[in-house]
Amino acid sequence: MVQESTQADKAVIAEGVDEEPVEANRRLFTGWRMQVVAGAAALYALFHMAALNGVSISAYTGITVPLLPQFPMETWNFRIFHIAGALALGFVVYNAMMFSDDADTDDRSGLWGKLAYVLFIPALLAVGTSLWFAQTIASGTLPEMGGLTTWPAFAGTPIYAQEVWYFGVPLLIATGGGIVLGWFETAPRDEFRVSDILLGVCGFAVAAYLIAIYGTAARNAVGTPFVPIGVAFAATAGSAMILELTRRVAGLALVIITGVFLLYTFVAHLLPGILAVQSAYSWQRFFGHVYSDAGILGPTTAVSSTYIILFIIFAAFLQASKVGDYFVNFAFAAAGRARGGPAKVAIFASGLMGMINGTSAGNVVATGSLTIPLMKKVGYRPTTAGAVEAAASTGGQIMPPIMGAGAFIMAEITGIPYQEIAIAAIIPAILYFVSVYFMVDFEAAKLGMRGMRDDELPKLAKMVRQVYLFIPIIILIAALFMGYSVIRAGTLATMAAAVVSWLTPFPMTWRGIVKAFELAGIMSIQIIAVCACAGIIVGVISLTGVGARFSAVLLDLAGVSQLLALFFAMCIAILLGMGMPTTAAYAVAASVVAPGLVQLGIPTLTAHFFVFYFAVLSAITPPVALASYAAAGISGANPMQTSVASFKIGIAAFIVPFMFFYNSALLMEGTWFEVIRAGITATFGVFLLSGGVQGWFLGQRSAWFIRLGLIAAALLMIEGGLITDLIGIGVTAGAWLIQRFLHPDPNASIPVRGAD
C-alpha cells in the first residue's frame, strides 16, 4: 500500500491545465467588486444562451419584464448589444497597461480620475440624447415611408444639429478622453478605474443610438453619402473603443494592421496601381458604412455572437468537470511510454485540448506548462521542447469537431454547413498531427531518448474507467451528424457536460453553473474584440474593393502558372496572419485572397480551406509566430529560434493545402475508394517527408542523397495521382535498397569542385 502511494506521488498527474491563464493586465477583483463583475459576466453569457435558443420569459409566462430584451432579437440589434456588452466587460476587466509587481498606487491617479469624472458629463449627455432619440422614434410622431419610420436628420434640420452637438461631439470627447486617460490613470489591481467605467458608458451610448436609428428607414442609407451624421459619430467612437480593447486583450499587431487599412481608406485615391480608387471617401461615408453588416456587424461578429460564444460556454462547462485535466492525463497514460514520451503526449493532449480550446496560444499555455518541462527532463533542448508544443497546439485549430473560430466564420461566409467543413477537415487534421508525430519520433530516435516509466504515468486502466468524460464531445458529434443545427448541438453538449460532471469529484451545483457562465463571459471578451476589429478591416475591403483587385492579380498569375498563383495566395495568407489571432487572419485573408482562388475555378470549400490552413499556420511561421513565442516563454528558449524550430517540425503541414488542391479526395470529396486511397498515400508521403527532413530512415541516419530521394518520393506520393504514387513507391524502394545493403555514410558531404 505504501509502495502504491509512493508511486502515485511520483506519477505525473495533470491538474488545472484547463484553467484560464491570468493575463498580466487582467484585474483581480475581490469582495463586492468581484461579485458585480462575476454577475455581469454570467448574465452576459446567459443572455446569449437564452437568445440563441429562443428562450423568452414573456412568451412562456405572459409576464413582461421591463427593460428585458424580447427574443428573438432583430439581428443587427443582437450584434450591437453583443459588442457593447463585451466592451463594457472588457474595459473593466482588462487594464490599459500591464501590472507591475509593485503596488499599483500613484499620486497621479487622483488627478486623472477627477478628469474622468468630468468626462462623464459629455458621456451622459450622449446617452440621454440617444435615449431621447429612441423615445421620439417610438412615439409615432415621425412620418413613415414604405412602412418604416423616417429619420429626418438632414443638414439644416434641428435633429441634425442635435446629433452633432448633443450626441456626436460629446461622445467623441468622452470616448477619446477615456482612452487617453486609461493610459495614465492607475488604481490597485482589485479596484475599478473611473476611465474604464466611462468607456463602458460610451459603449452603451453607441449601442443605444444605433439600435434606435437602425430601426428606421435611415438604415437603408448605410454605405451611402446620405447616412445620418450621428451614425458616423457613433461608428467612429465604437471603432476607437474596439481598437483600444483589442490592444488590451490581443496586443498591438492587429491594431496596427487595422490602422494601416483605415489609413488606406482615406489615401487610396492618391495611390497608384491596383491599390488606387477613383474618388476619395469622406469620413461620414466610411464610418457610416463600417458599423453595418458589411463591416463590424458582418460575418465576423455574426459568428462571435452565435457559434463562438456558444462553444465558449461549452468549454467553460467542460472546465467545471475538469475534462481538460482528464484529456492530458489520458494522453500521458496512452503515449507516455513511447520514446520521447512527453513530446508525444504534447501532440495527443494538444489535439484533444484543441477540441475544447480552439486557440493556438491558449492551447500552448494550457498543455505546455506541463509537457514542456517534462520534454526538457527527458533530454529535449528547450528550443525543441517549445517548438513541439507550439506545432502541436497550432493543430488544435484544425481539429474537428470544434475547430478554431475561423472555421465558423468560413461557414458564415461560404454558406457551407459547419458539419461539412468539420468532415472535410478530418484527413488534413490527421495528416498534420501524423507529420508532427513522425518529426518528433524521428528526433527522439536520433537522440536515443527513452519513454517515461510506468510509475511516472497515470494508470491507463483508471483513465479508461473515466472515459465517460468524452460523452459531451460524443453528443456534440452525434447531434451534428443527426442534422441538428450547430447551436442546438452545442446546447445539448453543454447540458451533457453539466450532467456528466455529477459523475466526477467536481459535480456542478447551481453555484457551479453560474460560475461556468461567469467564466464564459470573461473568456469571450478577447475573441469578440478580435472579431469586431477584423470586421473593421472587412469593412475597408468591402467599401474600397481592394479584394477584387487582388483577385485580378491572382487571375493574371494563374495565366502564367496556377501553382504560382497558389504560392502567392499562400504568402498573402501567412503575411496577413503574422502577429494576428487566427480568427482575424482568416477573416481578412478570406476577403482578400479566397475570392480570387474561387475565380480560378477552385471549389469554394477548397479555396477557403486553403486560406484557413495557412492563416492557422501563421502561428508558427517566423518571424512573428504567436504560438511559438508563447511556448518559448514557458521553455525559456529564444523566441525566434523556437519559431524556426516549430516551422521545421510543421513543415509537412505547409504542403497539405497543396495536397488537397491537387486531390480533393483529401477533403472527403469523391468515392470512398478515392478518399481512402488518397488518405493512405498522403499519410505515407508525410512519413517519407518527415524522414527526409529529419534524416532518419529504416532505424538509422540517412545520407544527404537518400534524404533528397525521400523528399522527392514524398512529394510524388502527396500529389495523389496513380502514376505519381507508383513512381514515389519506386523511388522509396530504391532508397530502401541503398540504405539496407550499401549503408552509405550519413555524414557524407556533397563534393564541390573548382571552389579553389
N, C-alpha and C positions, 0 to 999 in steps of 0.2 A: 504493500500500500504506500509506504514511504517512497519506494523507488518510482512508482507511477506518479506520485506527487512531484518528485524531483524532475522527472521527465516533462511533466506538464509545465513546470516552471521554466524549463529550457526552451520549450516549444515557442515558435514564432506565432503569436496569435494577433490577428489584426483587430484593432479596436479604434473606433472613431474615424475611419477613413472616409465615411460619407458625411461627416460634419463639414459645414461650410467654413472655409478659411476666413479669418477676420482680417480684412484689408487694413493697411497702415493708416488709412484716413477714415475708417468707419468709427462712428461714435459708439460708445459702450454705456448705454443709459442704465440708471439704477432707479429704484423706488417708483414714484408715481410717473416719472417721465418714461421709464421703460414700459409701464403698463399702458400709457397713452399710445406710444409708438407701436407696441405689440398689438393693441386693439385695432388701431388704424390699418396696420398691415394685414391682419386677419380679415377684417371687413373688406378690404380691397380685393383680396384673393377670393373670398366667399362671394362677393358681388359678381366676379367673373364666372365662377362655377354656376351660380344661380342664373345669370343672364344667358350663358351658353346652353343651358338645359331648359330654358323657358320657364323657370320657376317664378311664379308671381303670387304674392300674398293676396292681392286684391282679387285675382282670378279664382283662387282656391277657396278663399274665405268670404269674399264680398266686402271685406274691410279695406278701406282706403287709408293708407298711412301717409300723412303729409311729408312732402319732400323726398319720398322714396321713388326712384325711377320705375316706370311701368315697363314690363317686358312683354314681347321683345322690343328692345330699343331700336330706334332708327339707326342704320349702320354708321353713318358719319358721326352722329351724336355719341354712340357707343365708343368709337375710336377716340374722339376728342376727350371724353371722360377718362378713358384708359390712359392716355398720355398725361392728362392733368394730374391724375392720382399718382402716377409714377414720379412726376416732377415734384409734387409736394412731399412724398415719402423720401425720394432720393436726396433732396436738398437737406432735409432734417437728419437723415442717417449718415450721409457721406460729407465729410468736411472738405472745404475747398483746398486745403493743404494737408500734407502728411503730419501726423502727430509725432512729436519727439519723445524721447524717454523722460525728459524733464516735465515737470508740471506745466500744463498749458495755461499759464496765467500771465497777463501782461497789462500794464497800466493803460496801454492804448485801447484795450477792449472797451473801456468805458466811453471814450470819445467816439469810436466807430459805432458802438451800439446805439449811442444817442442819435447819431446821424441816421442810422437805420430806422429808429423810431420816427424821425422827422419824415422819412420817405414813405411811411405808412399813410400819410395824408394824400399824396397823389395816387397811391395804390388803392386805397379805399374809395377815392373819388372815381377811379376807373371801374371798380367793382360795382359801385352804386349806379353809375351811368349804364353799364351793361345790363344790370337788373331792371333799370327803368326802361331801357330799350325792349327787353323781353316782355315787360308788362304792357308796353304800348302795342307791341305786335299781337299779344294775346287778347287785347281789349276789343279787337274787331273794328276799330275806328279807321284803320288804314284801308285804302282802296285795294281791290283784288284784280288779278289779271290771270285768266286761264285757271281759275280755282286756287291760285296761290296769292297770299298777301304780298303786296309790293313793299319795297323799302326805298322811299324817295330820298336817297342820300346823295343827290347831285350837287355839284359845286354851286354855291349861292343859296342853297336851302338851309333852313335852321338846323335840320338833322345833320347835314354835312359839317356845319360849324361845331355842333355838339360832339360829333365823332372825333373831330380833330382836337378840340380844346378841352373837352371834359372826359374823353376816353383815351385817344391815341397818344397825345403828348404826355399826359400824366403817367400812362402805362409805361412808355419808353423811359421816362425819367426814373420811375421806381425800379423797373427791371434793370436798366443799366447801372443805376446806383447800387442795387442789391448785389449784382455780380461783382462789381468793383470792391464794395465793402467786404464781400466774402473773402477776398484775398488778404484783408488786413485784420478784420475782427477776429479775436481769439476768445476762447472760452474753455473751461475744463471739459475733458472728453465725455463726461457723463451729464453735460448740460446742453440746453438748446442755445443757438445763436439767433439774435434778432434778425440778422440779414437773411438767414435761411428761411425763417418763418415769413419774412417779407416776400421772398421769391415764391414761396408756396401760395401766398395771397395773389401775386401777379399771375401765377399759373391758373388760379381759379377765375380771375378776371378774363383771361384769354378764352377759357372754356365757356364761361357764361355768355360772352359776346358771340362767339362763333356758333354755339348751339342755337341761340336766338336768331341770328341773321341767316344761317343756313336753312332755317325753316321757312324762309320767304323765297320769293322769286329771285332775289339777289344771288342765290346760289348758282343760278344759270349763267351769271356773268363772270364766274371764276375763270381765270385764264385769259380774260379779255381786258382791254383798257377801261371797261365800264364797271369793273369790280368796285364795290364800296370802299372808300378810303379807310374805313375802320378795319376791314378785313386785312388790308396791307399792314396797318399798325399792329393788329393782333398777331399776324403771322411773323412779323419782324421780332416782336417780343418773344413769341413762342419759340422761334428758331434760335434766338440767342440763349434762351433757357435750356433748350435741348442740347446745344453745343456745350454749354457750361456743365450740365450734368454728365454728358458723355466724357468730358475731360476729367471729371472727378472719378468716374467709375471705370473708364477704359483707357485713359491716358490721352496723350496729345496727338498720336498718329492719325486717328480717324478725324479728329477735329481739324488738323492741318489739311488733310486731303479734302475735306468738305469745304474748308476755306478757299482752297485753290479752285474748286468747282464754282463757288459763289463769285469769286473774282472773275472767273472766265465768263460768267453770265453777263457782266457789265462791260467787259472789254472785248467780247468775241467779235464785235463789228470792226475792231481795229486789227484783228489778226489775219494772217494770210492762209491760203490753202484750205485744207479740209476743216480747219477749226473756225473759219470765218462764218458769220451770219450776215444777212443783208442789212438789217437795221438794228439799232441799239434797243435794248429792253429798258423800260422805265422801272424805277423802284416799285411803284404801285402795281404794275402789271406782274412783275416777277413774284413779289411776296403775296399778291392776290392769287397767284397760281400755286405756290408751293405748299400751302396748307389746305390741300384738296386731295382727292383720290388719285391725282396724277403725281403726288409728291409724298408729303408726310403721312397723309391718311390713306396712302396707296397700299400696294401688296405687302410691304414690309410690316407696317402696322396692322394690316388685316391679319397677318399670321401671328404676330406677337400678342394680339388681343384675343386670339382663339386657340389655335393648336399649341403654341409655345407655352402660354401661361397655364393651360390645362395640364400639359405634361410636366411643368414645373411643380404644380400641385401634386401630381402623381409621384414625382421624385421626392417631394417633401414627406408624403405619407410613407414611402418606402424607407426614408431615413428614420422615421419613427420606429420602424420594426428592425432597424439595424441591418437591412438587407445588404448594404454596401460592405459591411464587415464580413458577412457570410460569403459574398462573391469573392473577396480577396482570400479568405481562409480556404474556400473551395479550390481556388486556383493554386494555392500553396500545397494543399493535400494532393491535387491531381498532377502537378507539374514540378513540384519542388525537388523530386528525387533525380530528375534529369540533369545532365551535365550543364553547368552554368545555371542551375535551377532558379535562382531569384530573377534572372533575366527572362526566363520563360514564364515565370509567374507574372511578371510585369505585363507580358503580352496578353495572357489569358485574362488577368484581372482588369487590365485596361479595356479589353474588348467587352467584358461583362459590365464594368462600370460605365462604359460608353453608352450602354443601352438605357441607363437611368440618368446619365450626366449630360452627354452631348456637347461638351465644350473641351477643347484640347488642353488649355492651360489648367482648367479646373480638374480635369482628369489627371494631369501630371501631379498637381498638388495632393489630390486625394490618395492615389496609389503610390506615387513616387516617394512620399515621406516614409513609407515602409520598405519599398523594394530597392530604392537606390542605395541606402546604407548597406543592405544585405548583399547587393551586387558587388559593392566595394569590398565587403568582407570576404567573399569567395575568390577575389582576385581581379575583378574588372577595374580598369583605370577609371577615375572619376568622370573623365570626359565620355568614355564609352557607356558607363552606367547611366549618366544623364541622357545620352543620345538614344539609348534603347528605350528608356521610359518615354521620351518625347515622341519618338516614332510610333511606339505602341499606342500612346494616348491619343495621338492625332487620328489614328484609325477609328477611334470611337465615334468620330463624326460621320463615318460612312457605314456604321454597323447597324443593320436593322435589328429589331423593329423600330426603335426610337433613334433616328439618326439626328444629326445636328439640325439646328433651327433652319439652316439654309434649305434643307430638303422640303420643309413645309412651305417655304417661300417658292420653291420650284413648283410644288403642286398648285399654289395660288396663281403663279404667272402662266404656267403652261396649260392649266385646266386638267392635267393628268391626275387621276385619283392617287392619293398618297399610298394606298395599298400597292398599286402598280409600281410606284417608284421604289418602295421598300423591297418588293420582289426582285426588281431589276438590279438592286444593289447587292444582292446576296453573293453572286460569284465575284464581282470586283472586291467586295469586302473580304471574302475568303482569300483571294489572291494577295491582297495587301498583307493580311496577317500571316499567311504562309510565307511570303517573301521575307517579312521581318523575322519570322521564326527561323528560317534557314540561315539568314545572315547571322543571327545570334548563335545558332547551333554551331555553325562552322567557325565562328570566332572562339567559342568555348572549346571546340576541338583543337584548334591551333594552339591555344594557350594551355591545354591539358587540364581544364577545370573539372572539379568534382560537382556532384549534386549535393543537396542537403541531406543530412541523416534523418532517419525516421523519428528520432527523439527531438528533432528540431522543428518538426512539422505538426500541424493539426492532424487528427486522426480522420482518415478518409471515411471510415465507417460512420463516424459521428456526423460528418458533413452530408453523407448520403441520407441519414435519418432526418436531416433538416431540409431536404430538397423541396419541401412544401413552400419554402420561401420563393421559389420560382413561380408559384401559382399566379400572382398578379401579372407577370410577364406573359405567361401562357394564355391567360384570359384575354389579355390585350391582343395577342396574335390571333387567337381563335375568333374574337369578335370582328377583327378586321377582315379575316378570310370569310366570315359568315355574311359579310356585306354591310355590317353596321358602319355608321359614319365614324370618322376619327374622333369626333367629340364624344359620341356615345360610348365608343370602345374605351377611350381614355377615362371616362367617368366610371364605367364598370370596373376597370382595372384599379382605379383609386379606391373604390368601395371594397374591392377584394383585398387591397393592401391593408386596410383597416381591420378587416375580419381576420386575415392571416396573422396580424400582429398579436391576436389573442392566444396564438399557439406558441408565442415566444416569451422570453423573460421580460419583454418590454411591451405589454398589452396597451393598446390605445384606449384611454378613457375619454370622456368629453373634454377634459383639460388637454389631453394629448392631441385630440383632433383640432382644437383651437390653436395649439402650438404648431401643428403642421401647417395650418393656413397662415399663421404668422410667418413661419419660415418661407413659405411660398411667396408671400407678399414681398419680403425683403430680397429673396433670390431673384425675383422677376425684374427688379429695378434696372440692373445692368443691361439685360437683353432688350428691354423696352427702349431704353435710351439709345442703344446702338441701332436698333431697327428704325427708330424715328430719325436719327441722324442720317442713316443710309437713305431714308426717304427724301431728305433734302437733296442729296446727290441725284437720286432718281428724278426728282422734280426738275433739276437743271437739265438732265439729259432729255427728258420728255419735252421741255419747252424749247431748247436750242436745237434738238435733232442731231446732236453730235454722234449719237449711237448709230444712226442711219449712215452717217458719213464714214464711220469706221467699218461698217458693213460693206460699203462700196470698196474700201481698201482691201478687205478680205476677198471680195469677188475678183478684184484685179490680180491679187496674188494667186488665187486659185487658177486663173488663166495660165499662169506660169507653172505652178505646181500645187496640187491640193495639199500635199504634205507640208509645203512651205506655209500655206495659209493656216494649217493646224498648228504649226510651230509658233507662228506669230500670235495666234489666239492663246496658246499656252503662256507665252511670255507676258501678254497683257493681263491675263487672269492672275498670274503669280505676282506681277508688279502691283496690281491693284490690291492684292491681298496682303502685301508685306506690312506688318505692323497693325493690321486691321483684324477685328474678330471675323471669323468665317462667315457669319451671317451677313455682315456689311459687305465683305469682299465678294460673296456670291451675288448679292443683290445688285451691286454696281456692275460686275462682270456680265451678269445676265442681261443687263440693259445695253451694254456696250458691245459685247462680243457675240453672245448667243444668237441674236437676230441675223448676223452675218453668216454664221455657220448654217442656220436654217435655210437661208437664201442659196447656199451652196448645194442644197438638195439633201443635206443631212437630216435624218428624222429628228423631230423636236426633242424627244426624250434623250437621244444620243447626244445632241448638241448641248443641251443643258447639263447633262451628266458630265460631259467633257469639261465644261466650265466649272461646275461644282467641285469636281475632283481636284482640279488644280487650285481652286480657292482654298480647299481644305489643306492641301499640301504646302501652301504658303506658310503654314505654321512651323514647318521645319526647313524652309528654304532660306539659306543665307542671302543677304546679310542681316535681314530683320526676320527673326523666327521666334514668335512669341512662346510657343511650346518649349522650344529648346532653351530659351532664356529662363523660363520657369524651372526647368529641370536643372539647369546649371546653378541656379540659386540654391537648390537642395544639395546637389553633389559637391559644390564648392569648386567646380571647374570653370575654365574660361568660357564665357557665353559664346563667343564666335567659334572657338574650336568645337564646342558641343554642337552648335548648329551645323557645322560642316560634317561632323561625325553622324549626326542624325540624318542629314541629307544622304550620306553614303548608305546608311542602313536602310533607308526607304527608297533607294534608287530604283528598284524594280517598280515601285508604285508610280513613278513618273512615266513608265511605259504603258501601264494598264489602260489609261484613257485612249491611247492609240490602238490598243488591242481591241477594245470594244467598238472603236470606229471602223476598223477593218473587218471585224467579225461580230455582228450584232447579236449572235447567239449567246455571247457573254452577258448580255442584258436580258436573257430569257426570251429572246425573240427567235422563233424558229421551232422545228420539231424537237421532241425530247432527245432523239439521237444526236441532232446537231448541237444542242445545248450541252449534253453530257460529254460529247467528244471535244467540244471547244473548251469546256471546263478542265478536262483531264490534260489535254495537250498544253493549255496555258499554264496549269499548275506545274507540269514537268518543265516548261520553259522557264518559269520563275525559279525553279530549283536549279536549273543549269546556269541561269543568270547570277544567282546568289553564289554558286560555286566559282564562277568565273571572276566575279568581283572580289570575293574573299580569298581566291587562290587555294581552294580546298576541294579535292575530288577523290573519290574512292578511298577515303580514310587517310589521305596524306596530302601534303602541299603540292601544288602544281607549278610546272614551268610556265613561262610567260606565253608561249605559243599555244599551250593547251588551254590556258585561260582565255585567250582570244578565240580559240575554237569553240569553247563552251559558250561564250557570249554570242558568237555568230549563230550557233545552233539554237540558243535560247530565242533570239530574235526571229529565227525561222519558225520555231515551234509556236511562238506567240502570235505570228501573223494569222494562223488559223486555217490556211488552205491545205488540201490533201497533199499536193506536190511539195509545198514548203515543209510540211510535217515530216514527210518521208526523207527529204534532204537533211532536215535537222536531226532525225534519228541516225542517218548515215554518218553525219559529222560527229555526233556523240559517240557512236560506235567506234569511229576512228580514234577519237580522243581516249576512249576506254582502252583500246588495244595498245596504244602508245604508252599510256600510263601503267598498264598492267604488265607489259612484257619488256619495255625498253627502259623504264624507270629513269626518265630524264631528270637532270639536276634542277631542283626547284629554284636554286639561286642563280641559274644561268642568266646571263645578260644578253641584250641584243648587240651583236658586233657592229661597230660603226667604223668604217674605213675612210681614210682620207682626212680625218679630223686634224692630223698633224700638219 
